[in-house]
């Protein structure tokens, strides 16, 4: 999706295109100051920092940061900090829509890869459930912000020759977002994996992300999510969890915007 910016042709966009192209190229490189260990936690992270963690975990055997380890807790806290650049800039309505889109779109794939890495380790029995819950909720926030700017960003290409290609890209973005949201809801059906606080965190995150993701659902998506939640409600004995699950199920089933 970052390649969308290459198709901007109007003269008013030339400088912006050049700046973002340089940013995109730089984002693919690894900061030599953080090779072999985690990115610094003192400053807000950008997409390049999330990619650096993914690369070092996958290729260099770096351990995933955990809250239980005093040495890596600050790293995980930084990883899900809403003050990081993608959300901070993506939600800033004073910035140009292209900059907001690029910052969110640049980071989301790497954040999703981290969700997958934590999920894989959790399924192997590693005690990463709390981290996974927090990271999935964080991903839903970034995804929500990206969905909200995607249509205004697409509109800037309305007069471009390859507009339909850009429409296809945005539609793929929406499809990916819908799948990620389904994964978030799937989390609340895994009561044996998550603690009650983690379950409630996921449910609250799913409710908060619903307004942005709801337009991406097909009828089949909605039906599938509703059925999963109904099944979980029927086997849940904790009244607080049952109520929260019911609120989420009803909001999805009736296309109700949570308040």
C-alpha positions in Angstrom: 0.0 0.0 0.0 3.0 2.3 0.6 3.4 2.1 -3.2 0.2 4.1 -3.7 2.1 7.3 -3.3 4.2 6.6 -6.4 1.2 7.3 -8.6 0.6 10.9 -7.4 1.2 13.1 -10.5 -0.1 16.6 -9.8 2.6 19.2 -9.3 1.3 20.1 -5.9 2.1 16.5 -4.7 5.6 16.3 -6.2 7.5 17.4 -3.0 5.3 15.3 -0.7 5.8 12.2 -3.0 9.6 12.7 -2.8 9.6 13.0 1.0 7.4 9.9 1.5 9.4 7.9 -1.0 12.6 8.6 0.9 10.8 7.6 4.2 9.6 4.4 2.7 13.0 3.5 1.4 14.6 4.3 4.8 11.9 2.2 6.5 13.2 -0.9 4.8 16.7 -0.5 6.3 17.7 -1.4 9.8 19.0 1.2 12.2 22.6 0.2 12.9 22.3 1.4 16.4 19.8 -1.2 17.3 21.1 -4.3 15.4 21.2 -7.3 17.7 18.9 -5.9 20.3 15.6 -4.1 20.8 14.9 -0.6 19.4 15.3 2.2 22.0 12.3 2.7 24.3 13.0 6.4 25.1 11.5 7.7 21.9 8.2 6.9 20.1 8.5 4.0 17.6 7.8 4.2 13.9 7.1 1.5 11.4 10.9 0.9 11.0 11.1 0.0 14.7 8.3 -2.6 14.5 10.0 -4.1 11.4 13.3 -4.2 13.3 11.8 -6.3 16.1 10.2 -8.7 13.6 13.5 -9.1 11.7 15.5 -9.8 14.8 13.1 -12.3 16.3 12.7 -14.2 13.0 16.3 -14.0 11.8 18.5 -13.4 14.8 16.7 -15.4 17.5 15.9 -12.4 19.6 13.3 -13.2 22.3 9.9 -11.7 22.2 9.6 -8.9 24.8 7.5 -10.0 27.8 5.9 -8.2 30.8 7.3 -10.8 33.2 10.9 -9.9 32.3 12.1 -6.7 33.9 14.6 -6.2 31.1 12.0 -6.4 28.3 8.9 -5.0 30.0 9.8 -1.4 28.9 10.2 -2.7 25.3 6.7 -4.3 25.3 5.2 -1.2 27.0 6.8 0.9 24.2 5.5 -1.5 21.5 1.9 -0.9 22.5 2.2 2.8 23.5 -0.5 5.0 21.8 2.0 7.8 21.7 4.0 5.9 19.0 4.3 7.7 15.7 1.7 5.7 13.7 -1.2 6.4 16.0 0.0 9.8 17.1 0.3 11.1 13.5 -2.4 8.9 12.0 -5.0 10.4 14.3 -3.8 14.0 13.9 -6.4 15.7 11.7 -4.1 18.7 11.2 -1.7 16.6 9.1 -2.2 15.9 5.4 -4.2 12.8 4.8 -1.3 11.2 2.8 1.1 11.5 5.7 -1.5 10.1 8.1 -2.2 7.2 5.8 1.5 6.5 5.1 2.5 6.4 8.8 -0.3 3.9 9.7 0.1 1.8 6.6 3.8 1.6 7.1 3.5 0.1 10.6 0.4 -2.1 10.5 1.9 -5.1 8.6 4.8 -5.4 11.0 2.4 -5.0 14.0 0.3 -7.8 12.6 3.4 -10.0 12.2 4.2 -9.5 15.8 0.7 -10.6 16.7 1.3 -13.7 14.7 4.6 -14.3 16.4 3.1 -14.0 19.9 0.1 -16.1 18.9 2.4 -18.9 17.6 4.4 -18.9 20.8 1.3 -18.8 23.0 -0.2 -21.8 21.1 3.1 -23.7 22.0 2.4 -23.1 25.7 4.6 -20.0 26.2 3.1 -17.6 28.8 2.5 -14.8 26.4 -1.3 -14.5 26.6 -1.4 -11.2 28.3 1.0 -9.7 25.8 -0.9 -11.2 22.9 -4.2 -9.7 24.2 -2.6 -6.2 24.5 -1.0 -6.4 21.1 -4.2 -7.5 19.4 -6.0 -4.6 20.9 -3.3 -2.3 19.8 -3.4 -3.7 16.3 -7.1 -3.0 16.2 -6.5 0.7 17.1 -4.0 1.1 14.3 -6.3 -0.7 11.9 -9.2 1.4 12.9 -7.3 4.6 12.3 -6.1 3.4 8.9 -9.6 2.4 7.8 -10.9 5.9 8.8 -8.3 7.6 6.6 -8.4 5.1 3.7 -11.4 6.6 1.9 -10.3 10.2 2.1 -6.8 9.1 1.0 -8.3 7.2 -2.0 -10.3 10.2 -3.0 -7.1 12.1 -3.7 -6.5 9.7 -6.6 -9.9 10.1 -8.2 -8.6 11.8 -11.3 -5.5 9.6 -11.6 -5.2 7.1 -14.5 -4.7 4.1 -12.3 -7.5 5.0 -9.8 -9.1 1.6 -10.1 -5.9 -0.1 -9.1 -5.8 2.0 -6.0 -9.4 1.0 -5.3 -8.3 -2.6 -5.4 -5.5 -1.9 -2.9 -7.9 -0.2 -0.5 -10.3 -3.1 -0.8 -7.5 -5.5 0.1 -6.7 -3.3 3.1 -10.3 -3.6 4.2 -10.3 -7.4 3.7 -7.2 -7.7 5.8 -8.7 -5.5 8.5 -11.8 -7.7 8.6 -9.7 -10.8 9.0 -7.7 -9.2 11.8 -10.9 -8.2 13.6 -12.2 -11.7 13.3 -9.0 -12.9 15.0 -9.6 -10.4 17.8 -13.1 -11.7 18.4 -11.8 -15.3 18.2 -9.6 -14.4 21.2 -12.7 -14.0 23.4 -13.7 -17.5 22.7 -10.5 -18.9 24.1 -11.3 -18.7 27.8 -8.8 -21.4 28.7 -6.0 -19.3 27.2 -6.8 -15.8 28.6 -7.4 -14.6 32.1 -10.6 -12.8 32.9 -8.8 -9.3 32.8 -7.3 -10.2 29.4 -10.7 -11.4 28.1 -12.3 -8.1 29.2 -9.5 -6.1 27.6 -10.1 -7.9 24.3 -13.9 -7.4 24.5 -13.4 -3.7 25.2 -10.9 -3.4 22.4 -13.3 -5.2 20.0 -16.1 -2.8 20.9 -13.9 0.2 20.4 -12.7 -1.0 17.0 -16.2 -2.0 15.8 -17.3 1.3 14.3 -14.3 1.4 11.9 -14.4 -2.3 11.1 -18.1 -2.9 10.8 -18.3 -1.6 7.2 -15.8 -4.2 6.2 -18.0 -7.1 7.2 -19.8 -9.2 4.7 -23.1 -10.9 5.8 -21.2 -14.1 6.2 -18.6 -12.3 8.4 -21.3 -10.9 10.6 -23.0 -14.2 10.9 -19.8 -16.0 11.8 -18.8 -13.6 14.5 -22.3 -13.6 16.0 -22.4 -17.4 16.1 -19.0 -17.6 17.8 -20.0 -15.1 20.4 -23.3 -16.8 21.0 -21.6 -20.1 21.6 -19.1 -18.5 24.1 -22.0 -16.8 25.9 -23.7 -20.1 26.4 -20.7 -21.7 28.1 -19.6 -18.7 30.2 -20.6 -18.7 33.8 -19.0 -15.5 35.0 -21.7 -12.9 34.8 -19.4 -10.0 34.1 -17.9 -11.8 31.1 -21.3 -13.0 30.0 -22.7 -9.4 30.0 -19.6 -8.1 28.1 -19.8 -10.8 25.5 -23.5 -10.2 25.0 -22.9 -6.5 24.5 -20.3 -7.2 21.8 -22.5 -9.9 20.2 -25.5 -7.6 20.1 -23.5 -4.6 18.7 -22.2 -6.8 15.9 -25.5 -8.5 15.1 -27.5 -5.3 15.0 -24.8 -3.1 13.5 -25.0 -0.9 16.5 -22.3 1.7 17.2 -21.1 1.3 20.7 -21.4 4.3 23.0 
